Amino acid sequence: MTKILLVEDEHHIVRALSPALEAEGYEITPVGNGSAAMEALAGEGFDLILLDLGLPDMDGKVVIERIREWSEVPIIVLSARHLEEEKIAAFDLGADDYVDKPFAMGELMARLRAAQRGRDRRFSSVSVFKAGGLTMDLSSRRVWVEDEPIHLTPKEYDLARTLARYAGRVVTHRQIAAAVWGGGGAVDSQSIRVLVAQLRQKIERNPARPRIVLTEQGLGYRMTEPLD
């Protein structure tokens, strides 16, 4: 049974979410603040975390940062903060997804399933990624499109590999810069856009209407989920 830590201080949301999630087969542990969340995580393992940002004792982004110091457990933010800057900060710190309040229960369930698939994929031993006609052998660094081998430059490959590792999840400009250029200096968003455009020219059937590397406006990019 998938175990979810629900970090939420609004009691009406907890009362609505807990039975709905349990009916889908999840085991729910609700806590009302960041300190209680850290204590719960120290005491037992969880498969997913649903996290509100507006907690009474600390900002939810601090909770994300602390969790990411030692754990890769998927974190889905539930928040009424709709500002782009808040979303970027949450993703930069390591959130897997961001769901605006109010939300539809069906959408949340779909996001939970996607986060679980992403976790399983990152921790599996599978070295071949396939999506939308793209095939990547991550062990040999070889790439095919529609079974035809293609050549990617080192930076293009590092970009594709990073997006593939987190397929289905937003990868921010800051995360791409760190993965592709390293942490030694600042990389402007235009350089990232140019690199994405170069990659799309090689892997997309129609680069003007991409289906593999998708733009998340103002946030970053997301690679479509792989084929099963």
Secondary structure, 3 states (H helix, E strand, C coil): CCEEEEECCCHHHHHHHHHHHHHCCCEEEEECCHHHHHHHHHHCCCCEEEEECECCCCEHHHHHHHHCCCCCCCEEEEECCCCHHHHHHHHHHCCCEEEECCCCHHHHHHHHHHHHHHHHHHCCCCCEEEECCEEEECCCCEEEECCEEECCCHHHHHHHHHHHHCCCCCEEHHHHHHHHHCCCCCCCHHHHHHHHHHHHHHHCCCCCCCCCEEEECCCEEEECCCCC
